[in-house]
Amino acid sequence: MIEIDVIGTPAPQGSKRHVGGGRMVESSKKVKPWRNAISTEALNHTFAPWPYVAVRAVFRLKRPKSHYRTGKFADQLKPDAPAHPAKYPDLDKLCRSTLDGLKAGRAFEDDAQVVKLYAHKVYASRDEEPGALIRVYPVL
């Protein structure tokens, strides 16, 4: 198993837009830096040429300031702050950009080799950086 901890803002890979001449570009400017952060971190590891892989990803998203109280209690969450990030970005689109970053980082040759995918979105705690903890391991 290979484990990487990527620091950065997880970005979803969404739709692309046509810019003419048969060229398509990502709609979000955040996708490329996120994929680059993943591939850079993955290239620091040596992955075995597994024919089938499983990927487990826990995406740490920054909690909005509006979830916190103010004044001398600014370090405490409001009672009605949600426990889970059930809004943008979509989990499936985070997985798409992450798998593309892992492929670019040579974790596997083709993302079709990923036969199991486990993913969660959580809010990063105050002392954590946004990013993702990603594990890639063989499926026997």
CNS distance restraints for C-alpha pairs under 8 A (distance, minus, plus):
assign (resid   1 and name CA) (resid 135 and name CA) 6.74 0.50 0.50
assign (resid   1 and name CA) (resid 136 and name CA) 5.73 0.50 0.50
assign (resid   1 and name CA) (resid 137 and name CA) 4.28 0.50 0.50
assign (resid   1 and name CA) (resid 138 and name CA) 7.02 0.50 0.50
assign (resid   2 and name CA) (resid  45 and name CA) 7.56 0.50 0.50
assign (resid   2 and name CA) (resid  47 and name CA) 7.26 0.50 0.50
assign (resid   2 and name CA) (resid 135 and name CA) 5.60 0.50 0.50
assign (resid   2 and name CA) (resid 136 and name CA) 5.26 0.50 0.50
assign (resid   2 and name CA) (resid 137 and name CA) 6.30 0.50 0.50
assign (resid   3 and name CA) (resid 133 and name CA) 7.21 0.50 0.50
assign (resid   3 and name CA) (resid 134 and name CA) 5.68 0.50 0.50
assign (resid   3 and name CA) (resid 135 and name CA) 4.37 0.50 0.50
assign (resid   3 and name CA) (resid 136 and name CA) 6.50 0.50 0.50
assign (resid   4 and name CA) (resid  41 and name CA) 6.75 0.50 0.50
assign (resid   4 and name CA) (resid  42 and name CA) 6.87 0.50 0.50
assign (resid   4 and name CA) (resid 133 and name CA) 5.95 0.50 0.50
assign (resid   4 and name CA) (resid 134 and name CA) 5.29 0.50 0.50
assign (resid   4 and name CA) (resid 135 and name CA) 6.43 0.50 0.50
assign (resid   5 and name CA) (resid  41 and name CA) 7.76 0.50 0.50
assign (resid   5 and name CA) (resid 131 and name CA) 7.36 0.50 0.50
assign (resid   5 and name CA) (resid 132 and name CA) 5.81 0.50 0.50
assign (resid   5 and name CA) (resid 133 and name CA) 4.47 0.50 0.50
assign (resid   5 and name CA) (resid 134 and name CA) 6.21 0.50 0.50
assign (resid   6 and name CA) (resid  37 and name CA) 6.61 0.50 0.50
assign (resid   6 and name CA) (resid  38 and name CA) 6.08 0.50 0.50
assign (resid   6 and name CA) (resid  41 and name CA) 6.67 0.50 0.50
assign (resid   6 and name CA) (resid 131 and name CA) 5.30 0.50 0.50
assign (resid   6 and name CA) (resid 132 and name CA) 5.21 0.50 0.50
assign (resid   6 and name CA) (resid 133 and name CA) 6.35 0.50 0.50
assign (resid   6 and name CA) (resid 134 and name CA) 7.69 0.50 0.50
assign (resid   7 and name CA) (resid  37 and name CA) 7.44 0.50 0.50
assign (resid   7 and name CA) (resid 129 and name CA) 6.36 0.50 0.50
assign (resid   7 and name CA) (resid 130 and name CA) 6.04 0.50 0.50
assign (resid   7 and name CA) (resid 131 and name CA) 4.35 0.50 0.50
assign (resid   7 and name CA) (resid 132 and name CA) 6.70 0.50 0.50
assign (resid   8 and name CA) (resid  34 and name CA) 6.68 0.50 0.50
assign (resid   8 and name CA) (resid  37 and name CA) 7.20 0.50 0.50
assign (resid   8 and name CA) (resid 129 and name CA) 7.33 0.50 0.50
assign (resid   8 and name CA) (resid 130 and name CA) 5.60 0.50 0.50
assign (resid   8 and name CA) (resid 131 and name CA) 4.70 0.50 0.50
assign (resid   8 and name CA) (resid 132 and name CA) 7.97 0.50 0.50
assign (resid   9 and name CA) (resid  30 and name CA) 7.87 0.50 0.50
assign (resid   9 and name CA) (resid  34 and name CA) 6.61 0.50 0.50
assign (resid   9 and name CA) (resid  61 and name CA) 7.21 0.50 0.50
assign (resid   9 and name CA) (resid 130 and name CA) 5.71 0.50 0.50
assign (resid   9 and name CA) (resid 131 and name CA) 5.57 0.50 0.50
assign (resid  10 and name CA) (resid  34 and name CA) 6.04 0.50 0.50
assign (resid  10 and name CA) (resid  59 and name CA) 6.90 0.50 0.50
assign (resid  10 and name CA) (resid  60 and name CA) 7.67 0.50 0.50
assign (resid  10 and name CA) (resid  61 and name CA) 7.10 0.50 0.50
assign (resid  10 and name CA) (resid  94 and name CA) 6.77 0.50 0.50
assign (resid  10 and name CA) (resid 130 and name CA) 7.36 0.50 0.50
assign (resid  10 and name CA) (resid 131 and name CA) 5.71 0.50 0.50
assign (resid  10 and name CA) (resid 132 and name CA) 7.22 0.50 0.50
assign (resid  11 and name CA) (resid  30 and name CA) 5.69 0.50 0.50
assign (resid  11 and name CA) (resid  31 and name CA) 5.14 0.50 0.50
assign (resid  11 and name CA) (resid  34 and name CA) 6.00 0.50 0.50
assign (resid  11 and name CA) (resid  89 and name CA) 7.26 0.50 0.50
assign (resid  11 and name CA) (resid  94 and name CA) 5.98 0.50 0.50
assign (resid  11 and name CA) (resid  97 and name CA) 7.11 0.50 0.50
assign (resid  12 and name CA) (resid  28 and name CA) 7.99 0.50 0.50
assign (resid  12 and name CA) (resid  31 and name CA) 6.33 0.50 0.50
assign (resid  12 and name CA) (resid  89 and name CA) 6.13 0.50 0.50
assign (resid  12 and name CA) (resid  90 and name CA) 6.91 0.50 0.50
assign (resid  12 and name CA) (resid  91 and name CA) 7.83 0.50 0.50
assign (resid  12 and name CA) (resid  93 and name CA) 4.61 0.50 0.50
assign (resid  12 and name CA) (resid  94 and name CA) 4.23 0.50 0.50
assign (resid  12 and name CA) (resid  95 and name CA) 7.53 0.50 0.50
assign (resid  12 and name CA) (resid  96 and name CA) 7.22 0.50 0.50
assign (resid  12 and name CA) (resid  97 and name CA) 5.95 0.50 0.50
assign (resid  13 and name CA) (resid  26 and name CA) 7.57 0.50 0.50
assign (resid  13 and name CA) (resid  28 and name CA) 7.54 0.50 0.50
assign (resid  13 and name CA) (resid  31 and name CA) 6.04 0.50 0.50
assign (resid  13 and name CA) (resid  93 and name CA) 5.09 0.50 0.50
assign (resid  13 and name CA) (resid  94 and name CA) 6.30 0.50 0.50
assign (resid  13 and name CA) (resid  96 and name CA) 5.94 0.50 0.50
assign (resid  13 and name CA) (resid  97 and name CA) 4.89 0.50 0.50
assign (resid  14 and name CA) (resid  26 and name CA) 7.31 0.50 0.50
assign (resid  14 and name CA) (resid  27 and name CA) 6.85 0.50 0.50
assign (resid  14 and name CA) (resid  28 and name CA) 7.44 0.50 0.50
assign (resid  14 and name CA) (resid  93 and name CA) 6.10 0.50 0.50
assign (resid  15 and name CA) (resid  26 and name CA) 6.61 0.50 0.50
assign (resid  15 and name CA) (resid  27 and name CA) 6.11 0.50 0.50
assign (resid  16 and name CA) (resid  24 and name CA) 5.95 0.50 0.50
assign (resid  16 and name CA) (resid  25 and name CA) 5.33 0.50 0.50
assign (resid  16 and name CA) (resid  26 and name CA) 4.55 0.50 0.50
assign (resid  16 and name CA) (resid  27 and name CA) 5.23 0.50 0.50
assign (resid  17 and name CA) (resid  24 and name CA) 5.43 0.50 0.50
assign (resid  17 and name CA) (resid  25 and name CA) 5.55 0.50 0.50
assign (resid  17 and name CA) (resid  26 and name CA) 6.50 0.50 0.50
assign (resid  17 and name CA) (resid  27 and name CA) 6.19 0.50 0.50
assign (resid  18 and name CA) (resid  22 and name CA) 7.11 0.50 0.50
assign (resid  18 and name CA) (resid  23 and name CA) 5.97 0.50 0.50
assign (resid  18 and name CA) (resid  24 and name CA) 4.57 0.50 0.50
assign (resid  18 and name CA) (resid  25 and name CA) 6.65 0.50 0.50
assign (resid  19 and name CA) (resid  23 and name CA) 5.66 0.50 0.50
assign (resid  19 and name CA) (resid  24 and name CA) 5.86 0.50 0.50
assign (resid  19 and name CA) (resid  25 and name CA) 7.07 0.50 0.50
assign (resid  20 and name CA) (resid  24 and name CA) 7.68 0.50 0.50
assign (resid  26 and name CA) (resid  31 and name CA) 7.47 0.50 0.50
assign (resid  29 and name CA) (resid  33 and name CA) 7.90 0.50 0.50
assign (resid  30 and name CA) (resid  34 and name CA) 6.43 0.50 0.50
assign (resid  31 and name CA) (resid  35 and name CA) 6.15 0.50 0.50
assign (resid  31 and name CA) (resid  97 and name CA) 6.86 0.50 0.50
assign (resid  32 and name CA) (resid  36 and name CA) 6.03 0.50 0.50
assign (resid  33 and name CA) (resid  37 and name CA) 6.09 0.50 0.50
assign (resid  34 and name CA) (resid  38 and name CA) 6.39 0.50 0.50
assign (resid  34 and name CA) (resid  97 and name CA) 7.67 0.50 0.50
assign (resid  34 and name CA) (resid  98 and name CA) 7.83 0.50 0.50
assign (resid  34 and name CA) (resid 101 and name CA) 7.73 0.50 0.50
assign (resid  35 and name CA) (resid  39 and name CA) 6.15 0.50 0.50
assign (resid  35 and name CA) (resid  97 and name CA) 6.20 0.50 0.50
assign (resid  35 and name CA) (resid  98 and name CA) 6.31 0.50 0.50
assign (resid  35 and name CA) (resid 100 and name CA) 6.79 0.50 0.50
assign (resid  35 and name CA) (resid 101 and name CA) 4.30 0.50 0.50
assign (resid  35 and name CA) (resid 102 and name CA) 7.85 0.50 0.50
assign (resid  36 and name CA) (resid  40 and name CA) 5.91 0.50 0.50
assign (resid  36 and name CA) (resid 101 and name CA) 6.43 0.50 0.50
assign (resid  37 and name CA) (resid  41 and name CA) 6.22 0.50 0.50
assign (resid  37 and name CA) (resid 101 and name CA) 7.75 0.50 0.50
assign (resid  38 and name CA) (resid  42 and name CA) 6.03 0.50 0.50
assign (resid  38 and name CA) (resid  98 and name CA) 6.97 0.50 0.50
assign (resid  38 and name CA) (resid 101 and name CA) 5.19 0.50 0.50
assign (resid  38 and name CA) (resid 102 and name CA) 6.24 0.50 0.50
assign (resid  38 and name CA) (resid 105 and name CA) 7.08 0.50 0.50
assign (resid  39 and name CA) (resid  43 and name CA) 6.01 0.50 0.50
assign (resid  39 and name CA) (resid 101 and name CA) 4.88 0.50 0.50
assign (resid  39 and name CA) (resid 102 and name CA) 5.55 0.50 0.50
assign (resid  39 and name CA) (resid 103 and name CA) 7.46 0.50 0.50
assign (resid  39 and name CA) (resid 104 and name CA) 5.46 0.50 0.50
assign (resid  39 and name CA) (resid 105 and name CA) 3.85 0.50 0.50
assign (resid  39 and name CA) (resid 106 and name CA) 7.63 0.50 0.50
assign (resid  40 and name CA) (resid  44 and name CA) 6.92 0.50 0.50
assign (resid  40 and name CA) (resid 105 and name CA) 6.38 0.50 0.50
assign (resid  41 and name CA) (resid  45 and name CA) 7.57 0.50 0.50
assign (resid  41 and name CA) (resid 105 and name CA) 7.48 0.50 0.50
assign (resid  42 and name CA) (resid 102 and name CA) 6.46 0.50 0.50
assign (resid  42 and name CA) (resid 105 and name CA) 4.89 0.50 0.50
assign (resid  42 and name CA) (resid 106 and name CA) 7.07 0.50 0.50
assign (resid  42 and name CA) (resid 107 and name CA) 6.59 0.50 0.50
assign (resid  43 and name CA) (resid 105 and name CA) 4.97 0.50 0.50
assign (resid  43 and name CA) (resid 106 and name CA) 6.70 0.50 0.50
assign (resid  43 and name CA) (resid 107 and name CA) 7.94 0.50 0.50
assign (resid  46 and name CA) (resid 107 and name CA) 7.87 0.50 0.50
assign (resid  47 and name CA) (resid 106 and name CA) 7.35 0.50 0.50
assign (resid  47 and name CA) (resid 107 and name CA) 5.57 0.50 0.50
assign (resid  47 and name CA) (resid 108 and name CA) 7.51 0.50 0.50
assign (resid  49 and name CA) (resid 108 and name CA) 6.94 0.50 0.50
assign (resid  50 and name CA) (resid 108 and name CA) 7.47 0.50 0.50
assign (resid  50 and name CA) (resid 138 and name CA) 5.88 0.50 0.50
assign (resid  50 and name CA) (resid 139 and name CA) 7.93 0.50 0.50
assign (resid  51 and name CA) (resid 113 and name CA) 6.37 0.50 0.50
assign (resid  51 and name CA) (resid 138 and name CA) 7.78 0.50 0.50
assign (resid  52 and name CA) (resid 113 and name CA) 4.95 0.50 0.50
assign (resid  52 and name CA) (resid 114 and name CA) 6.05 0.50 0.50
assign (resid  52 and name CA) (resid 115 and name CA) 6.29 0.50 0.50
assign (resid  52 and name CA) (resid 138 and name CA) 5.97 0.50 0.50
assign (resid  52 and name CA) (resid 139 and name CA) 5.35 0.50 0.50
assign (resid  52 and name CA) (resid 140 and name CA) 7.38 0.50 0.50
assign (resid  53 and name CA) (resid 108 and name CA) 7.99 0.50 0.50
assign (resid  53 and name CA) (resid 113 and name CA) 5.91 0.50 0.50
assign (resid  53 and name CA) (resid 114 and name CA) 4.83 0.50 0.50
assign (resid  53 and name CA) (resid 115 and name CA) 6.03 0.50 0.50
assign (resid  53 and name CA) (resid 116 and name CA) 6.87 0.50 0.50
assign (resid  53 and name CA) (resid 136 and name CA) 6.68 0.50 0.50
assign (resid  53 and name CA) (resid 137 and name CA) 5.59 0.50 0.50
assign (resid  53 and name CA) (resid 138 and name CA) 4.52 0.50 0.50
assign (resid  53 and name CA) (resid 139 and name CA) 5.17 0.50 0.50
assign (resid  54 and name CA) (resid 114 and name CA) 5.55 0.50 0.50
assign (resid  54 and name CA) (resid 115 and name CA) 5.96 0.50 0.50
assign (resid  54 and name CA) (resid 116 and name CA) 4.50 0.50 0.50
assign (resid  54 and name CA) (resid 117 and name CA) 5.76 0.50 0.50
assign (resid  54 and name CA) (resid 118 and name CA) 7.95 0.50 0.50
assign (resid  54 and name CA) (resid 136 and name CA) 5.78 0.50 0.50
assign (resid  54 and name CA) (resid 137 and name CA) 5.42 0.50 0.50
assign (resid  54 and name CA) (resid 138 and name CA) 6.15 0.50 0.50
assign (resid  54 and name CA) (resid 139 and name CA) 6.18 0.50 0.50
assign (resid  55 and name CA) (resid 114 and name CA) 6.94 0.50 0.50
assign (resid  55 and name CA) (resid 116 and name CA) 6.35 0.50 0.50
assign (resid  55 and name CA) (resid 117 and name CA) 4.98 0.50 0.50
assign (resid  55 and name CA) (resid 118 and name CA) 6.27 0.50 0.50
assign (resid  55 and name CA) (resid 134 and name CA) 7.02 0.50 0.50
assign (resid  55 and name CA) (resid 135 and name CA) 5.64 0.50 0.50
assign (resid  55 and name CA) (resid 136 and name CA) 4.68 0.50 0.50
assign (resid  55 and name CA) (resid 137 and name CA) 6.66 0.50 0.50
assign (resid  56 and name CA) (resid 117 and name CA) 5.92 0.50 0.50
assign (resid  56 and name CA) (resid 118 and name CA) 4.60 0.50 0.50
assign (resid  56 and name CA) (resid 119 and name CA) 5.74 0.50 0.50
assign (resid  56 and name CA) (resid 134 and name CA) 5.66 0.50 0.50
assign (resid  56 and name CA) (resid 135 and name CA) 5.09 0.50 0.50
assign (resid  56 and name CA) (resid 136 and name CA) 6.63 0.50 0.50
assign (resid  57 and name CA) (resid  95 and name CA) 8.00 0.50 0.50
assign (resid  57 and name CA) (resid 118 and name CA) 6.30 0.50 0.50
assign (resid  57 and name CA) (resid 119 and name CA) 4.78 0.50 0.50
assign (resid  57 and name CA) (resid 120 and name CA) 6.49 0.50 0.50
assign (resid  57 and name CA) (resid 132 and name CA) 6.43 0.50 0.50
assign (resid  57 and name CA) (resid 133 and name CA) 5.68 0.50 0.50
assign (resid  57 and name CA) (resid 134 and name CA) 4.45 0.50 0.50
assign (resid  57 and name CA) (resid 135 and name CA) 6.48 0.50 0.50
assign (resid  58 and name CA) (resid 119 and name CA) 5.74 0.50 0.50
assign (resid  58 and name CA) (resid 120 and name CA) 4.85 0.50 0.50
assign (resid  58 and name CA) (resid 121 and name CA) 5.93 0.50 0.50
assign (resid  58 and name CA) (resid 122 and name CA) 7.13 0.50 0.50
assign (resid  58 and name CA) (resid 132 and name CA) 5.39 0.50 0.50
assign (resid  58 and name CA) (resid 133 and name CA) 5.28 0.50 0.50
assign (resid  58 and name CA) (resid 134 and name CA) 6.58 0.50 0.50
assign (resid  59 and name CA) (resid 119 and name CA) 7.61 0.50 0.50
assign (resid  59 and name CA) (resid 120 and name CA) 6.12 0.50 0.50
assign (resid  59 and name CA) (resid 121 and name CA) 4.82 0.50 0.50
assign (resid  59 and name CA) (resid 122 and name CA) 6.13 0.50 0.50
assign (resid  59 and name CA) (resid 130 and name CA) 7.73 0.50 0.50
assign (resid  59 and name CA) (resid 131 and name CA) 5.93 0.50 0.50
assign (resid  59 and name CA) (resid 132 and name CA) 4.33 0.50 0.50
assign (resid  59 and name CA) (resid 133 and name CA) 6.70 0.50 0.50
assign (resid  60 and name CA) (resid 121 and name CA) 6.25 0.50 0.50
assign (resid  60 and name CA) (resid 122 and name CA) 5.18 0.50 0.50
assign (resid  60 and name CA) (resid 123 and name CA) 5.37 0.50 0.50
assign (resid  60 and name CA) (resid 124 and name CA) 4.86 0.50 0.50
assign (resid  60 and name CA) (resid 129 and name CA) 7.60 0.50 0.50
assign (resid  60 and name CA) (resid 130 and name CA) 4.92 0.50 0.50
assign (resid  60 and name CA) (resid 131 and name CA) 5.11 0.50 0.50
assign (resid  60 and name CA) (resid 132 and name CA) 5.59 0.50 0.50
assign (resid  61 and name CA) (resid  85 and name CA) 7.65 0.50 0.50
assign (resid  61 and name CA) (resid 121 and name CA) 7.10 0.50 0.50
assign (resid  61 and name CA) (resid 122 and name CA) 6.17 0.50 0.50
assign (resid  61 and name CA) (resid 123 and name CA) 4.84 0.50 0.50
assign (resid  61 and name CA) (resid 124 and name CA) 5.46 0.50 0.50
assign (resid  61 and name CA) (resid 130 and name CA) 5.19 0.50 0.50
assign (resid  61 and name CA) (resid 131 and name CA) 6.81 0.50 0.50
assign (resid  62 and name CA) (resid 123 and name CA) 5.85 0.50 0.50
assign (resid  62 and name CA) (resid 124 and name CA) 5.53 0.50 0.50
assign (resid  62 and name CA) (resid 129 and name CA) 7.76 0.50 0.50
assign (resid  62 and name CA) (resid 130 and name CA) 5.65 0.50 0.50
assign (resid  63 and name CA) (resid  67 and name CA) 6.98 0.50 0.50
assign (resid  63 and name CA) (resid 123 and name CA) 5.60 0.50 0.50
assign (resid  63 and name CA) (resid 124 and name CA) 6.61 0.50 0.50
assign (resid  63 and name CA) (resid 125 and name CA) 7.91 0.50 0.50
assign (resid  64 and name CA) (resid  68 and name CA) 7.83 0.50 0.50
assign (resid  67 and name CA) (resid  77 and name CA) 5.80 0.50 0.50
assign (resid  67 and name CA) (resid  78 and name CA) 5.78 0.50 0.50
assign (resid  67 and name CA) (resid  80 and name CA) 7.92 0.50 0.50
assign (resid  67 and name CA) (resid  81 and name CA) 5.13 0.50 0.50
assign (resid  67 and name CA) (resid  82 and name CA) 7.82 0.50 0.50
assign (resid  68 and name CA) (resid  74 and name CA) 5.95 0.50 0.50
assign (resid  68 and name CA) (resid  75 and name CA) 6.69 0.50 0.50
assign (resid  68 and name CA) (resid  76 and name CA) 5.72 0.50 0.50
assign (resid  68 and name CA) (resid  77 and name CA) 4.34 0.50 0.50
assign (resid  68 and name CA) (resid  78 and name CA) 5.30 0.50 0.50
assign (resid  68 and name CA) (resid  81 and name CA) 7.63 0.50 0.50
assign (resid  69 and name CA) (resid  73 and name CA) 5.73 0.50 0.50
assign (resid  69 and name CA) (resid  74 and name CA) 4.70 0.50 0.50
assign (resid  69 and name CA) (resid  75 and name CA) 7.00 0.50 0.50
assign (resid  69 and name CA) (resid  76 and name CA) 5.84 0.50 0.50
assign (resid  69 and name CA) (resid  77 and name CA) 5.85 0.50 0.50
assign (resid  69 and name CA) (resid  78 and name CA) 5.41 0.50 0.50
assign (resid  70 and name CA) (resid  74 and name CA) 4.24 0.50 0.50
assign (resid  70 and name CA) (resid  75 and name CA) 7.93 0.50 0.50
assign (resid  77 and name CA) (resid  81 and name CA) 6.34 0.50 0.50
assign (resid  83 and name CA) (resid 123 and name CA) 7.84 0.50 0.50
assign (resid  84 and name CA) (resid 121 and name CA) 7.21 0.50 0.50
assign (resid  84 and name CA) (resid 122 and name CA) 5.85 0.50 0.50
assign (resid  84 and name CA) (resid 123 and name CA) 6.62 0.50 0.50
assign (resid  85 and name CA) (resid 121 and name CA) 6.40 0.50 0.50
assign (resid  85 and name CA) (resid 122 and name CA) 6.17 0.50 0.50
assign (resid  85 and name CA) (resid 123 and name CA) 6.46 0.50 0.50
assign (resid  89 and name CA) (resid  93 and name CA) 7.37 0.50 0.50
assign (resid  89 and name CA) (resid  94 and name CA) 7.03 0.50 0.50
assign (resid  90 and name CA) (resid  94 and name CA) 6.40 0.50 0.50
assign (resid  91 and name CA) (resid  95 and name CA) 6.30 0.50 0.50
assign (resid  91 and name CA) (resid 119 and name CA) 7.43 0.50 0.50
assign (resid  91 and name CA) (resid 120 and name CA) 7.39 0.50 0.50
assign (resid  91 and name CA) (resid 121 and name CA) 6.97 0.50 0.50
assign (resid  92 and name CA) (resid  96 and name CA) 6.40 0.50 0.50
assign (resid  93 and name CA) (resid  97 and name CA) 6.49 0.50 0.50
assign (resid  94 and name CA) (resid  98 and name CA) 6.14 0.50 0.50
assign (resid  95 and name CA) (resid  99 and name CA) 5.99 0.50 0.50
assign (resid  95 and name CA) (resid 119 and name CA) 7.49 0.50 0.50
assign (resid  96 and name CA) (resid 100 and name CA) 6.31 0.50 0.50
assign (resid  97 and name CA) (resid 101 and name CA) 6.23 0.50 0.50
assign (resid  98 and name CA) (resid 102 and name CA) 6.20 0.50 0.50
assign (resid  99 and name CA) (resid 103 and name CA) 6.15 0.50 0.50
assign (resid  99 and name CA) (resid 111 and name CA) 6.41 0.50 0.50
assign (resid 100 and name CA) (resid 104 and name CA) 6.24 0.50 0.50
assign (resid 100 and name CA) (resid 111 and name CA) 7.28 0.50 0.50
assign (resid 101 and name CA) (resid 105 and name CA) 6.14 0.50 0.50
assign (resid 102 and name CA) (resid 106 and name CA) 6.30 0.50 0.50
assign (resid 102 and name CA) (resid 107 and name CA) 5.33 0.50 0.50
assign (resid 102 and name CA) (resid 108 and name CA) 7.17 0.50 0.50
assign (resid 103 and name CA) (resid 107 and name CA) 5.60 0.50 0.50
assign (resid 103 and name CA) (resid 108 and name CA) 5.50 0.50 0.50
assign (resid 103 and name CA) (resid 109 and name CA) 6.16 0.50 0.50
assign (resid 103 and name CA) (resid 110 and name CA) 6.40 0.50 0.50
assign (resid 103 and name CA) (resid 111 and name CA) 6.53 0.50 0.50
assign (resid 107 and name CA) (resid 136 and name CA) 7.61 0.50 0.50
assign (resid 108 and name CA) (resid 113 and name CA) 7.23 0.50 0.50
assign (resid 109 and name CA) (resid 113 and name CA) 7.68 0.50 0.50
assign (resid 115 and name CA) (resid 139 and name CA) 7.86 0.50 0.50
assign (resid 124 and name CA) (resid 128 and name CA) 5.53 0.50 0.50
assign (resid 124 and name CA) (resid 129 and name CA) 6.63 0.50 0.50
assign (resid 124 and name CA) (resid 130 and name CA) 5.96 0.50 0.50
assign (resid 125 and name CA) (resid 129 and name CA) 7.97 0.50 0.50
